[in-house]
Amino acid sequence: MLYTVCGIAVVSFAIFGIIDFYKFLSLALFSPKINNSAIIVPIGKDSNQTEFLVRSAIAKTRWLNLSKNQQIICLDCGMNDESKQICRYLCEKYPFISIKTADELKEYFLSV
C-alpha cells in the first residue's frame, strides 16, 4: 500500500515537472521579446473586483516572466477608498505596479 502511494506521488511530481519544463521551454522559444509594456487595469467604484483584477494582471505578468520589463497601471476611474487601499497595498508589495489617474496616464504615455 505504501509503495503504491509513493509511486503515485513520484509519478505526479514527474508529470508536474515535465509540464513546468514544457512551459519554460515554450515561453523561452516562442514568447515575443517585449522591451517595455504596460497592462492598464481600469478600476471603478466596485471594490469587490479590484483585488481580483490586479492579481490576475500580476499572475499574467509573472507567467510570462515580464515583471522586469512590464508595468501594471491601476487606472483610477472613480475608485472608492477601499479600492485605493487595496491598490496601495499591492503597489507596496510589487514594485512594477502603480496607480495613475487619467491625466497622469496621458502624461506618462506622452513622455515615453
N, C-alpha and C positions, 0 to 999 in steps of 0.2 A: 504494500500500500504506500509506504513512504517513498519507494523508488518511483512509483507512478506519479506521485505529486511532484517530486523533484524533477522528473523527466518532463512533465508538463510545464513547470516553471522555467526550465532551461530552454525548451522549445519556444515558449512565449517570449523570453528575453532575446533569443536569437532572431525571432521574427521582428521584434521592435527594433533591434539593431540594424537589421537589413533595411527596414523601412526608413530609418533615420539616415543611413548611409545613402540610400537612393535619393532622399530629399536633398541632402547636402550636395551630392553629385549633380543632380538635375538643376539645382539653383546655381551652382558654380558654373555650369556649362551653358545654360540657356537663359539665365536672367539678364535683363538689359543692364548695362553699366550706366547707372544714373549718377551724375555728379552732385547735383543739388536739386531737391524737390521738396514739396510740401503737401501734406494732407490737410485740407481745411474741413473742420468739423463744426458746422453751424449749430449753436446751442441757444435755444429759446427759453421760454418760461417754464417748460415742462422739465422739472428736475428729476423725474423718475427715470429718464433715459440717459441722462448726462454721463454718468459713470460708465454705463454700458457702451455708449458711442465712443467715448475717448479710449476706453480699454480695448475695444475692438480695433481701433486705429493703431494702438500700441502693439497689439498682437500681430497685426499685418506687417508693421514695420520690423518687428523682431523676427517674424517668419522669413522675411526676405533679406534679413541681415542688413537693413538700411539705416539703422539708428545713428550711424556716424554721419551720413550724408542727407538724411531726411529730417524735416521738422514737421511736427504736428501743431497746427494752429487752431486753437479753440476760438471760433468767431463769436463774439458777443452779439447775439441777436435778441437782446432784451432779457438777459439772464437774471434769474432771481438770486437772492442771497445764498440759498443752498447750492445752486449750480456753481456760483462763483467760488464757494468754499471747496467744493469737490474739485474744480479745475485748479485752484491754487494748490491744493494738496498734491494733485498729480504733477503739477509743474515743479514742485519741490522734489518730488520723488524721481522724476525723469527729466534730465536736462534738455531734451530735444522737444519739449512741449512748451508752448507759450499761449497767452491769452491776448487777443487783439480785438479792438473794435473795428467797425467797417472803415473808418477814416485811417486808423493805424495800418490796417491791411493794405489799403490803397497806397499809402506812403511806403510801406515795406516793398511792395512789388514794383513801384516806380524807382526805388533806389537800387534794386537788384539788377 
